Every structure is written in structure tokens, then in C-alpha cells.
């Protein structure tokens, strides 16, 4: 058993502080390099690891007959004995196997489904601190209950972390009868809860929560207790407050420690969302702010991109050149306030340039209820109550002719990388994680294990078509959707942005095809849209929110006609995200098919393969199609470049977070 898991039971291993958690690692480039090598080695050694998991699953299955014959009272009695043994002995394999067998039997009686052997394998992989990659529809929700019950029975609090409140509430409610059978309490963290409700939810044995809510609560604890990163100061604060043990907790604290976490859709949470730190800020009145932002935007619009600033669209950054700084200085001559401070006015104009050229309506944000609402680029969902910092949000509000909100000053901040590495044991599950296995290992010390499907995959790959331009692409998408609809199948069309989903809708309407659109504007109707997406002739257009975490259930007629057909209309920066969309089809051995219909002028190619495009345009056929071998090379090279860039941004985010944290700590406002 892994040392990380054992630490959940060894209280003396906890780092000193507000409550039990692991020390913040001090890794450097060599550590990250070695971590990536270990990640690749773990992938290469996965057949041996899978053999161990299969052996464990067989051990669990061998107990099935005995538990089938036992009544509920006998099962409860056995569960109490296992609970006592786990608390004393820790996660010995024989005890864990018995616990898994009990959970399996209880799930069958309380919920109906019985865990498949591959689910037992996935649960054991997570118990050992790994990320289990399981195909869409393989039952990750039911798999997670295996390690969650085991760790909770041993006395360690468990956090099951997912990507949105709907999934957290759904899973907590669905699995509640199982936890209750074992005498375990289930907590649920959702937005807008009162502090007392949150404290009660975190005090439960197993707490279901959303990643952002959890991290913000962690930061609130740090702000409330004025904890600094130095361990001695934290211990002194605790002693002065009359707290002798880090496990006792104290008034004003929400969480009670970072023991064991299971992260659902782990690649989305730990990789895709790790580019942006989470920040707690305070509102600051700024009566003269609008005039200042209007001046900055006007000046930014007048600057020349060839001489006044450097635009790095891939890194989403803009930097003034010497000529640009001189132009800003000339403009500021005689102006009051921030215009008199060189660095302040330059940052102000750089934020104005960012608002104009880096953040786009219906891609990075939408306007709803006369407010700028940030859209999560990786899930397509609105990020409620979130705002950009350092005046950028207000700049965009001025750009869109909206009322300006109050400016926010940073009080505390942390990145996902730094937060999740503080868990004593971190595990995860996802349908797509193999591509980021080296980064998972180097950053989170978590190996990725690909769990085989319960049934062989039956979905068909219809290949990719790369057209010369967007018009030809949309014509091909409409034609394919029409064919599939006539055949009685269901169709899912995936897009990268809100704007692209609405453009697809325009083309479908022009062709007289009824359809549903799922993007940040309809996120409240997500469950209903996904519930209907498997009906005959149904066409659904979606950003990559596409019901992630839920299955598109096929009607018998659609299954007989060939299942769901998925059309990817634009490649994403990562092939992993494309695979997420393709995974909507062919769940649990269902029939299905998928294909990519894209264009040379798509964002991925323009941003990461611009040098190739001119040469490739001359090799397009008369039908406007790029030959398949060239299309494959184009996609692979563009996505590889995008992945390298995104990985650099994530590393830079961590380094920036550490620098800002040091400055906040110096000012007495650190986490």
C-alpha cells in the first residue's frame, strides 16, 4: 500500500498548521523532470499494475457468495467489525477486499447495480492514490463509493470533488442510502450555503463538493485565522487560541483537514482549470474609476500593434514596448492620479489592450442580465460570481457599455496545483487522462492507470475531414446531421465556444433541422437537454460542457439504428478534450460513431500551426478537402504545440502564485 494512503491513518505525519495537511512541496525543475519520467515509466508498467488490480478484484469477487447469503443485520455486524479493524490496522489488503465486497453487496441491495470487476479495479487504484482512467459510461460514480466508504470507515474525512453543483448533489443523493447503511454521514457543499451549513457538511464522514467551492473555503479558513505559511507562527497562533491539537478544529474554521480526496473529472480540475489561480478579494469603491478605464481603453485602441506593444495570443499576454511606454507617458502628461505613476499607468493600458484584443464576447465571457459573466473555456459553463482582477473586469464592462462593478483587491490566492498537493492522499478518476500522465505525476505525484472497459467498445471512427474554410465545414456538418437524422439516429455536434455553437445553430436552422443548443446561456437546462439527446432524430449542439459527468442514454430505437453520432466541428488544444467529446458515443458497449469535420481557418491551426497553413492551402483538393495524411500531421503538430504552451502557462501560474503569496505574506495578508 502506498505511503500517501498510510499517512491518512498516521496523525504524527501531519504537517503543523491550522488542520492536518501535507507540507507544500518545494519542487524545482529537476523534480518536475524526474516526475515526468516517472509518469511515463508508470504508463509503461501499467500491464503489471493491472495484473495486481485484477488479482485484487478476484479476491473481492470470491467473497460474493458469502455476502449474498447474509441478511442486512449480518452485513451491518460485519461492517462494524471491518470498521474497527481498519481503524487499528490501516488499509491491509485483506481488510480492504472485505470492505469492497461489503460495499458491493450493499450497493446491489440499496441501488440495484452490482459493481463490475473493472469498477473494483478502478476503486482499488484510487484507494492507492492513483488516477483511474475509465471510459465514459463505465460507472465512475459507483466506483468512487468503494474507496470513499473504506477510508471513511477507517476514520479519515473524505472529500469527493466534482466539477459542478448538479453532479455533486446528484451523486450525494444517489449514494446516501449506501453511506447510511454503514453508519456514515454524507455532507454536500453547494453555493450560497450559510457558514453553519458548510461547517456541518465538512464535519460529515464523506463530503461531496465542487472544486472551486472547496478551494475558496480553504482560503477563507486561511483569511479567518490569519495563517502564514511558516509552521511555527501557525502553531503559536493555535496555542494562543487555546488549541492544543491540530485535529480539534476551532471556531470560524470550515474544513477539518485535507485527508483523502477523490477528484472526479480529474484532468479537467487538475490540468485544464489549473491555468488560473483562485483569488479571494475585497470590493473597493472607485468613484473615478470609469473615467480612468475609458481613458485607458481609448489610449489602448490608438496604439499600433507593430510598434507599441507585443501581443502573445497563445500566452494571453500583452506587453508594451519602449515606444509604447513612451506613448503612454506622453498621453499621461498633465493628468492626475494613477497617470502620474509610470508602472501603474502602463499596467492600466496593458489591461485595456487585453480587454480589447485578448478577451472576446461569447468565447471568454457572455453578457447576461446586463452583467459580464465569465465563461469557463474548458467546460463551457458560466463561472458565477467570478471576476477578473486588477481592473480587467471593469475594462471589459466599459468596452461593452455596461455599468462598472466595484474594483477588487486581492486578499488571498492559491493555485489548484498548490492546493491539491496538500492532501495527505489524492486520487482521481476521468475518462481521459493518459495524455497528461507525465504532468499528473510530476505535479501531483499521482500515477494514471487506464482501466479496461467492462464491455468491448463498439463505436466506429469515421475519420476526419479538414476543409479549406468554415463555410464548407458547416455545409458538411449539416449534410451529415441530415443523413443521421433520416437514419433515426441521434446526433451531437461539439463546438469550442458559445459563438461557434450559435453559428452552428444558424446553419442548422437554415437547413430546416430542429435542434437543441447547450452552452453557457442554457446551462440551467443542461440536465433536460442531455436527457433528450439520445432520442431518434435528435440533434444537439453543445460546447464541451456537453453533459460531462452524465451519460446520454439511448432510446431502443436509436440503439437499433446505430446509436449516437458525434461530430467534432473544431479541434481543441488537447486531443484529450476531443476524446472526451468522442466518448459521448458508444458507452458500455453501445453502438455509436464519431468523426471530425473542421476547417483550415479554425482557431487551433491559426494559433499553433500558422507557418504550415500557407503551404497546406495549395494542396487542398478541388472539393476543398485536405488529404488525410496531411490533415493528421496538421492536427498532431498544432495540438502538440498548444499542449506545450499550456503546460508552460501552468508552470508560470504556479511560480507567479508563489511570488504573489510572498508579497501578500509580507503585507500580513497571505493565505
C-alpha positions as CSV (number, residue, x, y, z in Angstrom):
1,X,0.0,0.0,0.0
2,X,1.3,3.5,-0.8
3,X,2.8,5.6,1.9
4,X,0.5,8.5,1.0
5,X,-2.5,6.4,1.9
6,X,-1.0,5.2,5.1
7,X,-0.5,8.8,6.2
8,X,-4.3,9.2,6.4
9,X,-4.1,7.0,9.5
10,X,-0.8,8.3,10.9
11,X,-1.6,11.5,12.7
12,X,2.0,12.2,13.7
13,X,2.9,12.6,10.0
14,X,0.7,15.7,9.6
15,X,2.3,19.0,8.9
16,X,1.8,21.5,11.7
17,X,-0.8,24.1,10.9
18,X,-4.4,25.0,11.2
19,X,-5.5,21.4,10.5
20,X,-4.0,18.2,9.0
21,X,-2.5,18.6,5.6
22,X,0.7,17.9,3.7
23,X,3.5,20.4,3.6
24,X,3.7,22.5,0.4
25,X,6.3,20.7,-1.7
26,X,9.4,22.8,-2.7
27,X,10.0,21.2,-6.1
28,X,12.3,22.6,-8.7
29,X,12.9,21.9,-12.4
30,X,14.8,18.7,-11.7
31,X,12.0,17.4,-9.5
32,X,9.5,18.1,-12.3
33,X,11.7,16.5,-14.9
34,X,12.1,13.3,-12.8
35,X,8.4,13.3,-12.1
36,X,7.6,13.3,-15.8
37,X,10.0,10.4,-16.3
38,X,8.3,8.5,-13.5
39,X,4.9,9.3,-15.1
40,X,6.0,7.8,-18.4
41,X,7.5,4.8,-16.6
42,X,4.2,4.2,-14.7
43,X,2.4,4.2,-18.1
44,X,4.9,1.6,-19.4
45,X,4.4,-0.5,-16.3
46,X,0.6,-0.4,-16.4
47,X,0.2,-4.1,-17.5
48,X,1.9,-5.3,-14.3
49,X,-0.2,-2.8,-12.2
50,X,-3.4,-4.0,-14.0
51,X,-2.5,-7.6,-13.1
52,X,-2.4,-6.6,-9.4
53,X,-5.7,-4.9,-9.7
54,X,-7.3,-7.9,-11.4
55,X,-5.9,-10.1,-8.7
56,X,-7.5,-7.9,-6.0
57,X,-10.8,-7.8,-7.9
58,X,-10.9,-11.6,-8.0
59,X,-10.3,-11.6,-4.2
60,X,-13.3,-9.3,-3.7
61,X,-15.5,-11.5,-6.0
62,X,-14.5,-14.6,-4.1
63,X,-16.4,-13.1,-1.1
64,X,-19.6,-12.5,-3.1
65,X,-21.3,-15.8,-2.3
66,X,-20.9,-15.5,1.5
67,X,-22.3,-12.0,1.5
68,X,-25.2,-12.9,-0.8
69,X,-26.4,-15.4,1.8
70,X,-26.2,-12.9,4.7
71,X,-29.1,-10.7,5.8
72,X,-28.9,-7.0,6.3
73,X,-28.3,-7.4,10.0
74,X,-25.4,-9.7,9.4
75,X,-23.9,-7.3,6.9
76,X,-24.1,-4.4,9.4
77,X,-22.4,-6.5,12.0
78,X,-19.6,-7.4,9.6
79,X,-19.3,-3.8,8.6
80,X,-18.8,-2.7,12.3
81,X,-16.1,-5.4,12.6
82,X,-14.3,-4.1,9.5
83,X,-14.6,-0.5,10.7
84,X,-12.9,-1.4,14.0
85,X,-10.1,-3.4,12.2
86,X,-9.4,-0.6,9.7
87,X,-9.1,2.0,12.5
88,X,-6.4,-0.2,14.2
89,X,-4.6,-1.9,11.3
90,X,-5.0,0.5,8.5
91,X,-5.6,-0.4,4.9
92,X,-4.4,-4.0,4.8
93,X,-5.3,-5.7,1.5
94,X,-7.5,-8.4,3.1
95,X,-9.5,-5.8,5.1
96,X,-9.9,-3.6,2.0
97,X,-11.1,-6.6,-0.1
98,X,-13.7,-7.4,2.6
99,X,-14.8,-3.8,2.8
100,X,-15.1,-3.6,-1.0
101,X,-17.2,-6.8,-1.0
102,X,-19.5,-5.4,1.6
103,X,-19.9,-2.1,-0.3
104,X,-20.6,-4.1,-3.5
105,X,-23.3,-6.1,-1.8
106,X,-24.9,-3.1,-0.1
107,X,-25.0,-1.1,-3.4
108,X,-26.7,-4.1,-5.1
109,X,-29.4,-4.2,-2.4
110,X,-29.8,-0.4,-1.9
111,X,-29.4,0.9,-5.5
112,X,-29.7,-2.1,-7.9
113,X,-26.4,-2.3,-9.8
114,X,-23.6,-4.5,-8.6
115,X,-20.0,-3.4,-9.2
116,X,-18.3,-5.0,-12.2
117,X,-14.8,-6.3,-11.8
118,X,-13.4,-3.3,-13.7
119,X,-15.1,-1.0,-11.2
120,X,-13.5,-2.9,-8.3
121,X,-10.1,-2.4,-10.1
122,X,-10.8,1.3,-10.5
123,X,-11.8,1.7,-6.9
124,X,-8.7,0.0,-5.6
125,X,-6.5,2.1,-7.9
126,X,-7.9,5.2,-6.4
127,X,-7.5,3.8,-2.9
128,X,-3.8,3.5,-3.7
129,X,-3.6,7.2,-4.7
130,X,-3.8,6.8,-8.5
131,X,-5.9,8.4,-11.2
132,X,-8.2,5.7,-12.7
133,X,-8.9,6.4,-16.4
134,X,-12.3,4.8,-17.1
135,X,-14.3,5.1,-20.3
136,X,-17.5,7.2,-20.4
137,X,-20.4,5.2,-19.1
138,X,-18.3,2.8,-17.0
139,X,-19.9,3.9,-13.8
140,X,-17.3,6.2,-12.2
141,X,-19.9,7.5,-9.7
142,X,-20.5,4.0,-8.3
143,X,-16.8,3.2,-8.5
144,X,-15.9,6.1,-6.2
145,X,-18.1,4.9,-3.4
146,X,-15.7,1.9,-2.8
147,X,-12.6,3.9,-1.7
148,X,-14.8,6.6,-0.1
149,X,-16.5,4.1,2.3
150,X,-13.3,2.3,3.0
151,X,-11.4,5.5,4.0
152,X,-14.4,6.9,5.9
153,X,-14.8,3.7,7.9
154,X,-11.1,4.0,8.9
155,X,-11.9,7.4,10.4
156,X,-10.4,9.8,7.9
157,X,-12.7,12.5,6.3
158,X,-13.2,12.1,2.6
159,X,-13.8,14.8,0.0
160,X,-15.4,13.7,-3.3
161,X,-14.8,16.6,-5.6
162,X,-16.6,17.2,-8.9
163,X,-17.0,20.0,-11.5
164,X,-20.4,21.4,-10.9
165,X,-23.1,21.6,-8.1
166,X,-25.6,19.5,-10.1
167,X,-23.2,16.5,-10.2
168,X,-22.3,16.9,-6.5
169,X,-25.9,17.0,-5.4
170,X,-26.9,14.1,-7.7
171,X,-24.1,11.8,-6.5
172,X,-24.6,12.6,-2.8
173,X,-28.3,11.9,-3.0
174,X,-28.0,8.8,-5.1
175,X,-25.3,7.2,-2.8
176,X,-26.8,8.4,0.5
177,X,-28.5,5.0,1.2
178,X,-25.2,3.2,0.9
179,X,-23.4,5.5,3.3
180,X,-26.2,5.4,5.7
181,X,-26.1,1.6,5.8
182,X,-22.5,1.8,7.0
183,X,-23.4,4.4,9.6
184,X,-21.6,7.2,7.7
185,X,-22.9,10.8,7.3
186,X,-22.9,12.5,3.9
187,X,-22.4,16.2,3.5
188,X,-23.0,18.4,0.5
189,X,-21.4,21.7,-0.3
190,X,-23.3,23.9,-2.7
191,X,-23.1,27.7,-3.5
192,X,-24.8,30.2,-1.2
193,X,-24.8,28.0,1.9
194,X,-24.7,29.6,5.3
195,X,-21.4,29.1,7.2
196,X,-23.0,26.8,9.8
197,X,-24.4,24.6,7.0
198,X,-20.9,24.4,5.4
199,X,-19.3,23.5,8.7
200,X,-21.9,20.7,9.2
201,X,-21.3,19.4,5.7
202,X,-17.5,19.3,6.2
203,X,-18.0,17.6,9.5
204,X,-19.6,14.7,7.7
205,X,-17.7,11.5,7.1
206,X,-17.9,12.0,3.3
207,X,-18.4,15.4,1.7
208,X,-19.4,16.0,-1.9
209,X,-18.4,19.4,-3.2
210,X,-17.3,21.4,-6.2
211,X,-13.6,22.1,-6.7
212,X,-14.0,25.9,-6.6
213,X,-16.2,25.9,-3.5
214,X,-13.7,23.7,-1.7
215,X,-10.7,25.9,-2.5
216,X,-12.4,29.1,-1.7
217,X,-13.5,27.6,1.7
218,X,-9.9,26.7,2.3
219,X,-8.8,30.2,1.6
220,X,-11.5,31.6,3.8
221,X,-10.1,29.5,6.6
222,X,-6.7,31.0,6.0
223,X,-8.0,34.5,6.0
224,X,-10.1,34.0,9.1
225,X,-7.2,32.5,11.1
226,X,-4.6,34.8,9.6
227,X,-2.4,31.8,9.0
228,X,1.0,32.3,7.5
229,X,3.0,29.6,5.7
230,X,5.6,29.4,8.4
231,X,4.7,26.4,10.6
232,X,6.0,27.9,13.9
233,X,3.7,31.0,13.6
234,X,0.7,28.8,12.9
235,X,1.5,26.7,16.0
236,X,1.9,29.8,18.1
237,X,-1.5,31.2,16.9
238,X,-3.1,27.9,17.7
239,X,-1.6,27.8,21.2
240,X,-2.7,31.3,21.9
241,X,-6.2,30.4,20.8
242,X,-6.2,27.5,23.3
243,X,-6.0,24.8,20.6
244,X,-3.6,22.0,21.6
245,X,-4.2,19.6,18.7
246,X,-4.5,20.3,15.0
247,X,-7.3,17.8,14.8
248,X,-9.6,19.6,17.1
249,X,-10.5,22.5,14.9
250,X,-11.6,25.9,16.1
251,X,-14.4,28.5,15.8
252,X,-14.6,30.1,12.4
253,X,-12.9,27.2,10.6
254,X,-14.9,25.5,7.9
255,X,-12.8,22.5,6.9
256,X,-11.2,20.0,9.3
257,X,-8.3,18.9,7.3
258,X,-7.1,17.7,3.9
259,X,-7.0,13.9,4.3
260,X,-8.3,12.0,1.3
261,X,-9.7,13.4,-1.9
262,X,-11.3,11.7,-4.9
263,X,-11.4,14.2,-7.8
264,X,-14.0,13.4,-10.5
265,X,-13.1,14.6,-14.0
266,X,-9.6,14.9,-12.6
267,X,-8.0,16.1,-15.8
268,X,-10.5,19.0,-16.1
269,X,-9.9,20.1,-12.5
270,X,-6.2,19.4,-12.1
271,X,-5.0,20.3,-15.6
272,X,-7.5,22.4,-17.6
273,X,-8.5,24.7,-14.7
274,X,-5.0,24.9,-13.3
275,X,-4.1,27.8,-15.5
276,X,-5.9,30.3,-13.3
277,X,-5.4,30.8,-9.6
278,X,-8.3,31.1,-7.2
279,X,-8.5,34.5,-5.5
280,X,-10.4,35.9,-2.6
281,X,-10.7,39.7,-2.9
282,X,-12.4,42.6,-1.3
283,X,-14.6,45.2,-3.1
284,X,-13.1,48.7,-3.3
285,X,-15.1,51.8,-4.0
286,X,-13.6,53.6,-7.0
287,X,-15.8,56.6,-7.9
288,X,-13.5,58.0,-10.6
289,X,-12.8,54.5,-12.0
290,X,-15.0,54.6,-15.1
291,X,-13.4,57.8,-16.4
292,X,-9.9,56.2,-15.8
293,X,-10.9,53.0,-17.6
294,X,-12.4,54.9,-20.5
295,X,-9.2,56.9,-20.9
296,X,-7.1,53.7,-20.8
297,X,-9.3,52.0,-23.4
298,X,-9.2,55.0,-25.7
299,X,-5.4,55.1,-25.5
300,X,-5.1,51.4,-25.9
301,X,-7.2,51.5,-29.1
302,X,-5.0,54.2,-30.5
303,X,-1.8,52.2,-30.1
304,X,-0.1,50.4,-33.0
305,X,0.4,46.7,-32.7
306,X,3.5,46.8,-34.9
307,X,5.4,49.3,-32.7
308,X,3.7,50.0,-29.4
309,X,3.1,46.5,-27.9
310,X,3.8,42.8,-28.2
311,X,0.7,40.6,-28.5
312,X,1.2,37.0,-27.4
313,X,-2.2,35.5,-28.1
314,X,-1.1,31.9,-27.2
315,X,0.0,33.0,-23.7
316,X,-2.8,35.6,-23.5
317,X,-0.5,38.4,-22.6
318,X,0.3,41.8,-23.9
319,X,3.4,43.9,-23.1
320,X,4.2,47.5,-24.0
321,X,7.4,48.2,-25.9
322,X,9.7,51.1,-25.2
323,X,7.8,53.1,-27.9
324,X,4.5,52.1,-26.3
325,X,5.6,53.2,-22.8
326,X,6.8,56.5,-24.3
327,X,3.4,57.0,-25.9
328,X,1.6,56.3,-22.7
329,X,3.9,58.8,-20.9
330,X,3.1,61.5,-23.5
331,X,-0.6,60.8,-23.1
332,X,-0.4,61.0,-19.3
333,X,1.5,64.3,-19.2
334,X,-0.6,66.7,-17.0
335,X,-3.1,64.0,-16.0
336,X,-3.7,63.4,-12.3
337,X,-3.8,60.2,-10.1
338,X,-2.5,56.9,-11.4
339,X,-1.4,58.6,-14.7
340,X,1.5,60.1,-12.7
341,X,2.9,56.7,-11.7
342,X,4.8,55.1,-14.7
343,X,4.2,51.5,-13.7
344,X,0.6,52.0,-12.7
345,X,-0.4,53.7,-15.9
346,X,1.5,51.2,-18.1
347,X,-0.3,48.3,-16.3
348,X,-3.6,50.2,-16.8
349,X,-3.1,50.4,-20.6
350,X,-1.9,46.8,-20.8
351,X,-5.2,45.8,-19.2
352,X,-7.0,47.9,-21.7
353,X,-5.2,46.2,-24.5
354,X,-6.1,42.8,-23.0
355,X,-9.7,43.8,-22.8
356,X,-9.7,44.8,-26.5
357,X,-7.7,42.1,-28.1
358,X,-7.4,39.0,-25.8
359,X,-10.9,38.6,-24.3
360,X,-13.8,38.0,-26.8
361,X,-17.5,38.1,-26.3
362,X,-19.3,34.7,-26.5
363,X,-16.0,33.0,-26.1
364,X,-14.3,34.2,-22.9
365,X,-17.5,35.8,-21.5
366,X,-21.1,36.4,-22.2
367,X,-23.5,39.2,-21.2
368,X,-26.4,38.1,-19.1
369,X,-28.7,40.4,-17.0
370,X,-26.6,43.4,-18.1
371,X,-23.5,41.8,-16.5
372,X,-20.3,40.4,-17.8
373,X,-20.3,36.7,-16.9
374,X,-17.0,34.8,-17.3
375,X,-17.3,31.5,-19.3
376,X,-15.0,28.6,-18.3
377,X,-13.2,27.8,-21.5
378,X,-12.8,24.1,-20.7
379,X,-16.4,23.3,-19.5
380,X,-18.4,26.0,-21.4
381,X,-20.2,26.9,-18.1
382,X,-20.7,30.3,-16.6
383,X,-18.5,30.9,-13.6
384,X,-20.9,32.7,-11.3
385,X,-19.7,35.5,-9.1
386,X,-16.2,35.4,-10.6
387,X,-14.4,38.4,-11.9
388,X,-11.1,39.3,-13.4
389,X,-8.7,41.2,-11.2
390,X,-6.6,44.4,-11.4
391,X,-9.3,46.4,-13.4
392,X,-9.6,44.0,-16.3
393,X,-13.2,43.1,-15.5
394,X,-14.1,46.8,-15.3
395,X,-12.3,47.4,-18.6
396,X,-14.4,44.8,-20.3
397,X,-17.6,46.3,-18.8
398,X,-16.7,49.7,-20.2
399,X,-15.9,48.1,-23.6
400,X,-19.3,46.5,-23.6
401,X,-21.0,49.8,-22.5
402,X,-22.2,48.3,-19.2
403,X,-22.3,49.7,-15.7
404,X,-18.9,49.1,-13.9
405,X,-18.8,47.0,-10.9
406,X,-16.6,47.7,-7.9
407,X,-12.8,47.1,-8.2
408,X,-11.5,44.1,-6.3
409,X,-8.2,43.9,-4.4
410,X,-6.6,40.5,-3.7
411,X,-6.6,39.3,-0.1
412,X,-5.6,35.7,-0.6
413,X,-4.9,33.3,-3.5
414,X,-3.8,29.8,-4.4
415,X,-3.4,27.7,-7.5
416,X,-5.0,24.3,-7.9
417,X,-1.5,22.8,-8.1
418,X,-0.5,24.0,-4.7
419,X,-3.9,23.3,-3.0
420,X,-4.4,19.7,-4.2
421,X,-0.8,18.7,-3.4
422,X,-1.6,19.4,0.2
423,X,-3.9,16.4,0.5
424,X,-2.4,13.6,2.5
425,X,-3.8,11.2,-0.2
426,X,-5.0,12.4,-3.6
427,X,-6.9,10.2,-6.0
428,X,-8.9,10.8,-9.1
429,X,-11.0,9.4,-12.0
430,X,-11.6,10.5,-15.5
431,X,-12.4,9.3,-18.9
432,X,-9.4,11.0,-20.4
433,X,-6.1,11.3,-18.6
434,X,-3.4,9.3,-20.4
435,X,-2.2,12.2,-22.4
436,X,-1.3,14.2,-19.2
437,X,0.1,11.3,-17.2
438,X,3.6,12.8,-17.0
439,X,2.3,16.1,-15.7
440,X,0.0,14.3,-13.2
441,X,3.0,12.5,-11.8
442,X,5.4,15.5,-11.8
443,X,2.9,17.9,-10.3
444,X,0.6,15.8,-8.1
445,X,2.7,12.6,-7.6
446,X,-0.3,10.7,-9.0
447,X,0.1,7.9,-11.5
448,X,-2.5,7.3,-14.2
449,X,-3.9,3.8,-14.7
450,X,-6.1,3.0,-17.7
451,X,-8.8,0.6,-16.6
452,X,-10.2,-1.6,-19.3
453,X,-13.9,-1.3,-20.3
454,X,-16.4,-3.7,-18.9
455,X,-17.6,-4.5,-22.5
456,X,-15.6,-4.1,-25.7
457,X,-16.0,-0.7,-27.4
458,X,-18.4,-0.8,-30.4
459,X,-18.2,2.8,-31.6
460,X,-16.7,3.5,-35.1
461,X,-14.2,6.1,-36.0
462,X,-15.3,7.7,-39.3
463,X,-12.1,9.7,-39.6
464,X,-11.5,13.4,-40.1
465,X,-12.2,15.9,-42.8
466,X,-10.3,19.2,-43.0
467,X,-12.0,21.7,-45.3
468,X,-10.5,24.9,-46.8
469,X,-12.8,27.2,-44.9
470,X,-15.6,27.4,-42.4
471,X,-18.4,27.6,-44.9
472,X,-17.5,24.3,-46.4
473,X,-17.1,22.8,-43.0
474,X,-20.6,23.9,-41.8
475,X,-22.2,22.6,-45.1
476,X,-20.6,19.2,-44.4
477,X,-21.8,19.2,-40.8
478,X,-25.3,20.0,-41.8
479,X,-25.3,17.3,-44.5
480,X,-24.0,14.6,-42.1
481,X,-26.5,15.6,-39.4
482,X,-29.3,15.4,-42.0
483,X,-28.2,11.8,-43.0
484,X,-28.0,10.6,-39.4
485,X,-31.4,12.2,-38.6
486,X,-33.0,10.4,-41.5
487,X,-31.5,7.1,-40.3
488,X,-33.2,7.5,-37.0
489,X,-30.0,8.2,-35.0
490,X,-29.2,10.9,-32.5
491,X,-26.5,13.5,-33.3
492,X,-24.2,15.5,-31.0
493,X,-22.3,18.4,-32.6
494,X,-19.4,19.7,-30.5
495,X,-18.1,23.2,-30.7
496,X,-15.3,25.2,-28.8
497,X,-17.2,28.3,-27.9
498,X,-20.7,29.9,-27.4
499,X,-20.3,31.8,-30.6
500,X,-19.4,28.7,-32.6
501,X,-22.4,26.8,-31.1
502,X,-24.7,29.6,-32.1
503,X,-23.2,29.8,-35.6
504,X,-23.8,26.0,-36.0
505,X,-27.4,26.7,-34.9
506,X,-27.8,29.3,-37.6
507,X,-26.7,26.8,-40.3
508,X,-29.0,24.1,-39.0
509,X,-32.0,26.4,-38.9
510,X,-31.3,27.5,-42.4
511,X,-31.4,23.8,-43.4
512,X,-34.7,23.4,-41.6
513,X,-33.3,21.0,-39.0
514,X,-34.8,21.2,-35.5
515,X,-32.2,21.0,-32.8
516,X,-31.2,22.0,-29.2
517,X,-28.3,24.2,-28.2
518,X,-26.4,23.6,-24.9
519,X,-23.9,26.3,-24.0
520,X,-23.3,28.8,-21.2
521,X,-26.6,30.6,-22.0
522,X,-28.6,27.4,-21.4
523,X,-26.6,25.8,-18.6
524,X,-29.7,25.7,-16.3
525,X,-31.4,23.4,-18.8
526,X,-28.4,21.1,-19.2
527,X,-29.9,18.1,-17.5
528,X,-33.0,18.2,-19.6
529,X,-31.2,18.7,-22.9
530,X,-28.8,15.8,-22.2
531,X,-31.8,13.6,-21.1
532,X,-33.4,14.2,-24.5
533,X,-30.2,13.9,-26.6
534,X,-30.5,10.2,-27.1
535,X,-33.9,10.2,-28.8
536,X,-34.5,9.4,-32.5
537,X,-33.6,12.2,-34.9
538,X,-32.5,14.5,-32.1
539,X,-29.7,16.9,-32.9
540,X,-27.9,18.6,-30.0
541,X,-25.3,21.3,-30.5
542,X,-23.0,21.8,-27.4
543,X,-19.9,23.4,-26.2
544,X,-17.6,20.9,-24.4
545,X,-19.8,21.1,-21.3
546,X,-21.8,18.5,-23.3
547,X,-23.2,16.9,-20.1
548,X,-19.7,15.9,-18.9
549,X,-20.3,13.7,-15.8
550,X,-23.6,12.5,-17.2
551,X,-24.4,9.8,-19.8
552,X,-26.5,10.3,-22.9
553,X,-28.9,7.5,-22.6
554,X,-30.1,6.0,-25.9
555,X,-33.6,5.0,-26.7
556,X,-34.1,1.5,-28.0
557,X,-34.9,2.9,-31.5
558,X,-31.6,4.9,-31.6
559,X,-29.6,1.9,-30.3
560,X,-31.0,-0.3,-33.1
561,X,-30.4,2.4,-35.7
562,X,-26.7,2.6,-34.9
563,X,-26.5,4.8,-31.7
564,X,-25.3,8.3,-31.1
565,X,-23.2,10.0,-33.8
566,X,-20.7,12.7,-32.6
567,X,-19.4,15.4,-34.9
568,X,-16.4,17.5,-33.7
569,X,-16.6,20.8,-35.6
570,X,-13.3,22.2,-34.3
571,X,-10.3,20.6,-32.7
572,X,-9.4,21.6,-29.1
573,X,-5.9,22.5,-27.9
574,X,-5.7,19.0,-26.4
575,X,-6.5,15.7,-28.1
576,X,-7.7,14.6,-24.7
577,X,-10.6,17.1,-24.8
578,X,-11.5,15.8,-28.3
579,X,-11.6,12.3,-26.8
580,X,-13.9,13.5,-24.1
581,X,-16.4,14.5,-26.8
582,X,-16.0,11.3,-28.8
583,X,-16.5,9.3,-25.6
584,X,-20.2,10.5,-25.5
585,X,-20.8,7.8,-28.2
586,X,-20.6,4.1,-27.6
587,X,-20.9,3.9,-23.8
588,X,-20.9,0.5,-22.1
589,X,-20.7,-1.3,-25.4
590,X,-23.5,0.7,-27.1
591,X,-23.2,1.2,-30.9
592,X,-22.1,4.6,-32.0
593,X,-19.8,6.6,-34.2
594,X,-17.8,9.8,-34.4
595,X,-15.9,12.0,-36.8
596,X,-14.2,15.4,-37.0
597,X,-15.3,17.9,-39.6
598,X,-13.1,21.0,-39.3
599,X,-11.6,23.9,-41.3
600,X,-8.1,25.2,-42.0
601,X,-9.1,28.6,-40.6
602,X,-10.0,27.2,-37.2
603,X,-8.5,28.8,-34.1
604,X,-6.2,25.9,-33.2
605,X,-4.5,26.0,-36.6
606,X,-4.2,29.7,-36.9
607,X,-2.7,30.0,-33.4
608,X,-0.4,27.0,-33.4
609,X,0.3,26.0,-37.0
610,X,0.3,29.3,-38.9
611,X,3.6,28.5,-40.6
612,X,2.1,25.4,-42.2
613,X,-1.2,26.8,-43.4
614,X,0.1,28.7,-46.4
615,X,1.8,25.6,-47.7
616,X,-1.2,23.4,-47.0
617,X,-3.7,25.6,-48.7
618,X,-2.0,24.9,-52.0
619,X,-2.6,21.2,-51.5
620,X,-6.4,21.3,-51.0
621,X,-8.4,19.2,-53.4
622,X,-11.0,20.6,-55.8
623,X,-13.6,19.5,-53.3
624,X,-12.0,21.8,-50.8
625,X,-10.5,19.0,-48.7
626,X,-7.0,18.5,-47.3
627,X,-5.6,15.0,-47.9
628,X,-6.0,12.7,-44.9
629,X,-2.2,12.2,-44.2
630,X,-1.6,16.0,-44.2
631,X,-4.7,16.6,-42.1
632,X,-3.4,14.2,-39.5
633,X,0.1,15.8,-39.4
634,X,-1.5,19.3,-39.1
635,X,-3.7,18.3,-36.2
636,X,-0.9,16.5,-34.3
637,X,1.6,19.3,-34.7
638,X,-0.9,22.0,-33.8
639,X,-2.1,20.2,-30.7
640,X,1.4,19.3,-29.6
641,X,2.4,23.0,-29.8
642,X,-0.7,24.0,-27.9
643,X,-0.1,21.4,-25.2
644,X,3.5,22.6,-24.7
645,X,2.3,26.2,-24.5
646,X,-0.5,25.4,-22.0
647,X,1.9,23.4,-19.8
648,X,4.3,26.4,-19.7
649,X,1.4,28.6,-18.7
650,X,0.5,26.3,-15.9
651,X,4.1,26.3,-14.6
652,X,4.3,30.1,-14.8
653,X,1.0,30.3,-12.9
654,X,2.4,28.4,-10.0
655,X,5.6,30.5,-10.0
656,X,3.6,33.7,-10.2
657,X,1.4,32.5,-7.4
658,X,4.4,31.8,-5.1
659,X,5.8,35.3,-5.8
660,X,2.4,37.0,-5.1
661,X,1.9,34.9,-2.0
662,X,5.3,36.1,-0.7
663,X,4.3,39.7,-1.2
664,X,0.9,39.1,0.4
665,X,2.5,37.4,3.4
666,X,4.9,40.3,3.8
667,X,1.9,42.6,4.0
668,X,0.2,40.3,6.5
669,X,-2.4,39.0,4.0
670,X,-1.1,35.7,3.0
671,X,-3.2,32.5,2.8
